[in-house]
Amino acid sequence: MKDINKIRSLRIGLASAEEIMGKSHGEVKNPETIDYKTHKPKFDGLFCERIFGPTKDYECNCGKFRGIKHKGVTCDRCGVEVIQSKVRRNRLGHIHLEMPVAHIWFSKGVPSRMAALIDMHTKVMEQVLYYEKYIVVEPGNSPYLGWRALHELKPLEVLTEEELQEVEDEYGPIDAAMGAEAIERVLENLDLQLICDVLRETIRTSRSQQKITKCIKRLKIAQDFLKSDNKPEWMILENLPVIPPDLRPLVPLDGGRFATSDLNDLYRRVINRNNRLRRLKEVHAPEVIIRNEKRMLQEAVDALLDNGRRGRPVKGSNNRPLKSLSDMLKGKGGRFRQNLLG
């Protein structure tokens, strides 16, 4: 492990689904936190000791192994590793999402990096992300769409359900989809080097200042992705990281009550909706119901990452907006300025 006193700088970047899985110690499936009778964490929950480590130094959940002499042993009864409890400050878990979800920092930012890369207006892209319209991923042999949708450097065709039905009735089936999975496929097909070359040529030859300004913004984003070795499709999440439990604590109060971090409520909404979507798929629910549940899952992840960025914020029982991961990081009271910079 590196000596933190020798770290001179930090670099923040995108993580692939594989990197998130590599750093995770287990999948969080249960939206519950603790058993309020025993005050012990629920297994597979947001405070699970199997995933995040023991709550007491060198003691497993069931009490079979206690003391430093059992250090490193994994209990065969409860599955908890016998180590120091301080690992609960740095161990990550993950939620395996039933569908890909867009990261709101990149879909709703100013400028929207996701929309800029695929050369689409932000509001139009949001209609695709939130299951209002279809985007044509592969137009096939359709003469109606071929001239507009085939070239990846042009805006892809966006259609309502009625328009898509009309086109398919007249020209045959085309590959159209909605949601973050559709945008992910578009991002995967992008050739960043080709985009940069075409944009440079457009900037050099164009006489429209508005077009040049737009191309410069898009070129900068494409170059940043190339330089950083980040892939555009990583802006779409398939596995959602769950931060260590000691960074979102559950604090006991007088009278047997508990005070909890807002993040736990936001994570709980994501897990509940993800589990409900899984059940709907298993029972082969109608497409309109599944689509609505997918939209709600996207909105739950949006609220967790940056509550209030898109429309009305999610509020708690006291009618106060819940603090999201972004709120924990930004501003004077955020993790960087208050805790790390001093």
SEKENU-255528 format. One record per residue (C-alpha): x, y, z. Coordinates in steps of 0.05 Angstrom, whole numbers, padded with zeros to 5 digits, always signed. Each point is the difference from the previous one (the first is absolute). Example, Ala and Ser with C-alpha at 12.3 -4.5 7.8 and 13.67 -1.06 7.14 Angstrom:
<atoms>
+00246-00090+00156 +00027+00069-00013 
</atoms>
This chain:
<atoms>
+00000+00000+00000 +00026+00069-00018 +00021+00050+00054 -00054+00054-00003 +00051+00053+00022 +00038-00010-00065 -00061+00009-00046 +00009+00066-00037 -00063+00001-00043 -00063-00038-00017 -00029-00016-00068 -00074-00013-00007 -00026-00038-00060 -00053-00048-00023 -00001-00072+00022 -00021-00057-00044 -00049-00053+00022 +00058-00048+00008 +00039+00049+00045 -00061+00010+00044 -00008-00075+00007 +00075-00008+00014 -00002+00049+00059 -00066-00026+00028 -00002-00050+00057 -00070-00024-00014 -00069+00014-00029 -00051+00039+00042 -00068-00031-00014 -00039+00015+00064 -00025+00072+00011 +00000-00010+00076 +00055+00027+00046 -00002-00034+00068 -00045-00047+00041 -00032+00048+00049 -00007-00055+00053 +00072-00024+00001 +00031+00064-00030 +00042-00044-00046 +00007+00015-00074 -00045-00038-00048 +00036-00048-00047 +00004+00025-00072 -00025+00067+00025 +00029+00070+00000 +00042-00015+00063 +00014-00074-00013 +00061-00026+00038 +00015-00052-00053 +00010+00056-00051 +00027+00058+00040 +00035-00036+00059 -00016-00010+00074 -00030+00054+00044 +00046-00022+00058 +00075-00011-00005 +00018-00073-00012 -00070-00026+00013 -00047-00034-00050 -00076+00012-00001 -00020-00064+00036 +00056+00003+00053 +00032-00066-00018 +00068+00033-00012 +00024+00055+00048 +00069+00030+00011 +00061+00017-00041 +00024-00073+00001 -00054-00014-00054 +00023+00058-00044 -00015-00013-00074 -00047-00058+00012 -00067+00000-00035 -00055-00028+00044 -00030-00063-00029 -00066+00014+00034 -00014+00074-00015 +00051+00013-00055 +00030+00062+00033 +00076+00010-00005 +00034+00010+00068 +00039+00065-00009 +00001+00071+00027 -00065+00039-00005 +00035+00060-00031 -00006-00035-00068 -00072+00024+00001 +00028+00069-00018 +00030-00022-00066 -00036-00064-00024 -00047+00011-00059 -00060-00041-00020 -00041+00003-00064 -00072-00005-00025 -00006-00039-00065 -00052+00041-00039 -00053-00038-00040 +00011+00050-00057 +00054+00050-00019 -00009+00069+00031 +00028+00067-00023 +00045+00039+00047 -00035+00067+00012 +00066+00038+00006 +00013-00014-00074 -00072+00000-00027 -00024+00063+00035 +00064+00041+00008 +00013+00067-00035 +00019-00016-00053 -00027-00071-00001 +00061-00042-00020 -00043-00059-00019 -00045+00042-00046 +00060+00036-00030 +00036-00064-00018 -00060-00029-00037 -00016+00069-00029 -00070+00004+00028 -00039+00053+00037 -00002-00014+00075 -00076+00002+00005 -00007-00048-00059 +00050-00048+00032 -00038+00004+00066 -00064-00022-00036 +00038-00063-00020 +00031-00010+00069 -00067+00006+00037 -00039-00046-00047 -00040+00052-00038 +00029-00012-00069 +00040-00051-00040 +00068+00012-00031 +00019-00036-00064 +00064-00039+00014 +00003-00036-00068 -00047+00022-00055 +00008-00063-00042 -00024+00007-00072 -00051+00054+00014 +00005+00055-00054 -00038+00047+00046 +00053-00001+00054 +00063-00021-00036 +00023+00069-00022 -00008+00030+00070 +00018-00056+00048 +00055-00041-00033 +00058+00048+00011 +00022+00002+00073 +00024+00072-00005 -00072+00024-00012 -00057+00002+00051 -00035-00068+00003 -00074-00002-00015 -00047+00005+00060 -00071-00025-00008 -00063-00006+00041 -00033-00068+00007 -00052+00018-00052 +00053+00025-00050 +00041-00063+00010 -00061-00044-00013 -00015+00039-00064 +00071-00007-00026 +00003-00075+00016 -00067-00012-00033 +00024+00034-00064 +00074-00019-00004 +00009-00061+00045 +00033-00009+00068 +00056+00047+00023 +00044-00004+00061 -00028+00054+00047 +00002+00002+00076 -00011+00046+00059 +00033+00012+00067 +00073+00001+00021 +00013-00067-00034 -00016+00033-00067 +00047+00058+00014 +00053-00049+00023 -00002-00036-00067 +00007+00067-00037 +00060+00019+00044 +00033-00068-00011 -00003+00011-00075 +00034+00068+00001 +00069+00006-00033 +00030+00057+00041 +00061+00008-00045 -00045+00005-00062 -00044+00050+00036 +00061+00043+00018 +00025-00001-00072 -00067+00019-00030 -00011+00055+00052 +00069+00031-00014 -00015+00001-00074 -00068+00032+00013 +00031+00053+00044 +00052+00015-00054 -00049+00006-00058 -00065+00026+00032 -00020+00073-00006 -00054-00003+00054 +00026+00025+00067 -00057-00036+00037 +00018-00066-00033 +00074+00010+00015 -00014+00014+00074 -00044-00063+00005 +00054-00043-00034 +00055+00027+00045 -00040-00020+00063 -00013-00069-00028 +00073-00008-00022 +00025+00017+00070 -00044-00053+00031 +00021-00053-00051 +00074+00017+00010 -00007-00003+00076 -00028-00071-00006 +00058-00021-00046 +00054+00030+00045 -00028-00029+00065 -00013-00071-00029 -00071+00004+00026 -00053-00031-00045 -00065+00038-00015 -00043-00061+00018 +00027+00004+00071 -00047+00059+00010 -00054-00054+00003 -00002-00040+00065 -00013-00075+00003 +00026-00010+00071 -00013+00055+00051 +00054+00007+00054 -00023+00001+00073 +00046+00043+00043 +00027-00027+00067 -00052-00001+00057 +00043+00042+00047 -00006+00058-00050 -00077-00004+00005 -00008-00020+00073 -00061-00023+00040 +00005+00035+00068 -00040-00027+00060 -00040+00052+00039 -00035-00001+00068 -00064-00041+00002 +00023-00053-00049 -00005+00045-00061 +00053+00010-00053 +00025+00059-00041 +00022-00020-00070 +00036+00032-00058 -00044+00023-00057 +00042-00044-00046 -00029-00063+00031 -00071+00023-00018 +00023+00015-00072 +00035-00067-00006 -00062-00035+00027 -00043+00032-00055 +00048-00025-00053 +00001-00072+00028 -00075-00003+00009 -00013+00022-00072 +00055-00045-00027 -00030-00060+00036 -00070+00018-00023 +00024+00005-00072 +00033-00069+00006 -00066-00030+00025 -00040+00033-00056 +00048-00030-00052 -00006-00069+00032 -00076+00000-00004 +00002+00029-00072 -00039+00063+00018 -00027+00043-00057 +00052+00043-00036 -00033+00065+00022 +00007-00019+00074 +00073-00022-00008 +00015+00064-00038 -00030+00043+00056 +00040-00039+00053 +00064+00011-00041 -00013+00075-00001 -00011+00000+00075 +00066-00037+00011 +00036+00052-00043 -00031+00055+00042 +00020-00035+00065 +00073-00004-00022 -00004+00073-00022 -00023+00020+00070 +00056-00041+00033 +00054+00032-00043 -00026+00071-00002 -00068+00012+00033 -00037+00059-00031 +00044+00006-00062 -00058-00022-00043 -00065+00031+00024 -00031-00009+00069 +00046-00029+00054 -00017-00062+00040 -00020+00020+00071 +00004-00036+00066 -00053-00008+00055 +00013+00071+00025 -00013+00029-00070 +00074+00017-00008 +00037-00018-00065 +00044-00061+00012 +00076+00012-00006 +00028-00039-00059 +00072-00022-00015 +00012+00067-00036 -00022+00039+00061 +00049-00040+00042 +00057+00021-00045 -00013+00072-00022 +00004+00066+00036 +00033+00022+00065 -00031-00056+00040 +00018-00053-00052 +00051-00056+00008 +00055+00035-00041 +00000+00070+00030 -00020-00017+00071 +00033-00067+00013 +00058-00005-00048 +00025+00071-00010 -00011+00023+00072 
</atoms>
